[in-house]
Amino acid sequence: MGEPIHSVKSRVAAISIVASAAMATAKFVVGIAIGSLALISEALHSSVDVAATVVTWLVVRFSDRPADKEHNYGHGKIESISALGVIAMLYVLAGGILVASYGRLRAGTPPPVVSAVPFVVLLVDIAVNLWRARALHRTAYDTKSQALEADALHFASDVLGSLAVIVGLALSGLGYAWGDAAAAIAVAVMIALLGLRLARSTVETLLDRAPEGVSDKAEAAIRTVPGVVDIERLRVRMVGPTHFIDAVVQVPRTYPIDRVDEIKQAAQAAVANALGDADLTFTAVPVARSNESVRERVMVIARNSGLAVHHVTVHDLGGKLTVSIDLEVDGELALAAAHDIAHDLERNIREEFGEDVEVDTHIEPLEPELPLGSDAAPDRVETIKAALSRFAADGAIHDIHNVRVRNTNAGEIVNFHCRAAPSMSVIKVHENVDEIERALRRAFPTVKRVISHAEPPYA
């Protein structure tokens, strides 16, 4: 298991504090000693980096806290706010350097005393900053931390600034008195440009601008999930390292709720696989597919009305659509109330298919849940089994087995398995089994219900 993200960010930030403080002190001391405004400016720049890194170290410890009641999207935006604070400090510093440089050029201040010491210090500083910038940038990329990315940019600007100071000192050593002030101005300009780059990305994050290409990746990932018909809307924003995605997704209206939930879970996994740290809000919108059959559409209408229907048959008679339905209602319901339910269902079907559709509804009592019961005595089971075998004799149904008989307050419930030729159609099997079931109920009036299961010989 790898090191936790918050530990990685805190460790890298802490190392940067020590490195920044050491190099800023060295450049400031040498700059004062030789009288170089460029080197002092670069030291002050590094001092801002020290302050920024301390803020970064504190911020990353806070930003990785999980979401709570007051901060539903976590605390990642604190990194963007801290980055804005660092940007403000950089611009104040750049302005101060420009003012001081202009004053030196106007007053004709003598050039600094050039020796090997400042060049050695600056070369060491460049090497250290290159290492720190690379380490911070890699960690910022891995953890999607804006605070660490800001720190990495500071150190990258230090490298450029150090190079400018080296050029300025070299010009001063060659007798160009303006070289040191010009180098300080170059440092200020580089600070301003890098601050502008960081400000742009930070403000875009605070304004919830979708990261480049993330919306396309998220949409492509969701579309790979079986059952997704289309995506109506998709919005993405970043909070710290987490992609928060709001998606309104079309799913077939014939799917049950548990199937829609499976689609949602699969979409979350697909998005997380494509983007890494992702939080998907999935809103399912049921829609009718172009290949949806009339029977499926009728079943959807009944389901949306909370009605139990079966034996839905559909016929096209010379361009006229006819629909027949068995509607189950409470057996104790008055006929007038049951008829109103059937009438409403028929009206909904006509609204879906047109007023000229012919709808016939057969009302029947809703099959109640089976009451509690107990297994019948073995001899009773054998009697029922023998009767079933006798009724099936010389017919297409054979091998009556796994017979179970249960006694309930409503009557006897009989379950049995049987076999039929594997090539026989379902309709033929159903007709033959129905005959056996009817014969059993005629022979045994106490039998309330018969449930059969037909299977091929090799099952």
Secondary structure as GFF3:
##gff-version 3
##sequence-region A 1 459
A	DSSP	alpha_helix	5	34	.	.	.	ID=ss1
A	DSSP	alpha_helix	37	63	.	.	.	ID=ss2
A	DSSP	alpha_helix	77	107	.	.	.	ID=ss3
A	DSSP	alpha_helix	116	143	.	.	.	ID=ss4
A	DSSP	alpha_helix	146	173	.	.	.	ID=ss5
A	DSSP	alpha_helix	179	206	.	.	.	ID=ss6
A	DSSP	alpha_helix	214	223	.	.	.	ID=ss7
A	DSSP	beta_strand	230	239	.	.	.	ID=ss8
A	DSSP	beta_strand	242	252	.	.	.	ID=ss9
A	DSSP	alpha_helix	257	275	.	.	.	ID=ss10
A	DSSP	beta_strand	278	287	.	.	.	ID=ss11
A	DSSP	alpha_helix	294	304	.	.	.	ID=ss12
A	DSSP	beta_strand	308	317	.	.	.	ID=ss13
A	DSSP	beta_strand	320	329	.	.	.	ID=ss14
A	DSSP	alpha_helix	335	353	.	.	.	ID=ss15
A	DSSP	beta_strand	358	365	.	.	.	ID=ss16
A	DSSP	beta_strand	373	375	.	.	.	ID=ss17
A	DSSP	alpha_helix	378	392	.	.	.	ID=ss18
A	DSSP	beta_strand	398	408	.	.	.	ID=ss19
A	DSSP	beta_strand	411	419	.	.	.	ID=ss20
A	DSSP	alpha_helix	426	443	.	.	.	ID=ss21
A	DSSP	beta_strand	447	455	.	.	.	ID=ss22
###
